[in-house]
């Protein structure tokens, strides 16, 4: 839906109705970054795919921060930061389990 302003001005004979459409701005890069960040949060346990999707979500959100409106881009950027923390923690957990497993077998 678009918002419309109606201006009525009267000339000598007939009223003139001027319709001005106000375009709603959207931030496609911010929305793409938010979507990729959410998907990365769900799939952070997949080794290579999570890093690729995190990078793209982070990049798109960062680019979207410089466009208006910024809401989706800010949310995507914050979720991307949470994603990288989750990915690194899971990486250390997996590596730690492998190292502990090798110590237990000695």
N, C-alpha and C positions, 0 to 999 in steps of 0.2 A: 504494500500500500504506500502511496506517496501522499505527502501533505500538500495542500494547495492553498494559496492565498487568493482571495477575490478582492479586486480593487474596482470600484465603480466610480467612474468619472462622468460628469454630465457636460456635454457640449451644447451647442445651440438647440439642437433638435432632438437627438436620441441619446439615451444613456449608452455608454460603452462599457462592456465588461471585459476586463483583462485578466486572464488566468495565468498565473506564474507557478510553475511546478518547481518545487524544491526537491532536488535530487538527494536521496539518502546516500551517504557515503558508506563504503564498505572497505574493509582492509583484508583483501584476499590472502596476502602473505601472512598476516597475523592469524587468520583462521586456519590456514594450512599448518602453520607452526604449532598452534594449539592442538589440532587434530593429531599430528605426528607425535607430539609430546605425550598425549594421553595414550596413544597406542604403544609408545615406547614404555610407558609406566606399566602397562599391562604385560608387555612382552620383554621385560628387562632381563629375564632369565635366559633368553636366546643369545648365545655368545656374539656372533658377528652382526647379525641383524639389528640387535639393540644398539650397537655403536653407530651403525650407519643411520638408523632412524633417529637416534639422539642428535647426531650432527646436523641432519637436515632439519629437524624440528627446532633445534637451537638457532640455526642459521636463518630460517624463515621467520622465526619469532623476533630475532634481532633486527632483521630488515624491516619487519612490520612495526617495530617501535618508532620508526621515523615517519610513519604514515598515520593518518587520522581516520577513524577512531582507533585508539590504542588498547582498548580493553582486552581483546582476544590475544593480542601480541604480548601484553604484560603477563597474562595468565599463562600463555605458552612458554614464555621465558622463565617464569618461576617454576613451572612444572618441569622444564628441561633441566634446571639446576637440581631439583629433587631426583630426576631420572639419573643423572650422572652419579649422584651419591649412592643411589640404589644399585646401579650397575657395578660401581667400584666395591661396595660392601659385598655384593654377591660374588664378585670375582675373588675377593679375599677369603670368603667362606669356602668357595670351591677349592681354591689353592691350599687353604689351611687344612681342609679335609684330606686332600691328597698327600700333603706333607705328614700329617698325623698318621695317616694310614701306613706310610712307609716306615715310620718310627715304631709302630705297633708290631710290624712283621719282623723286626730285628730281634 
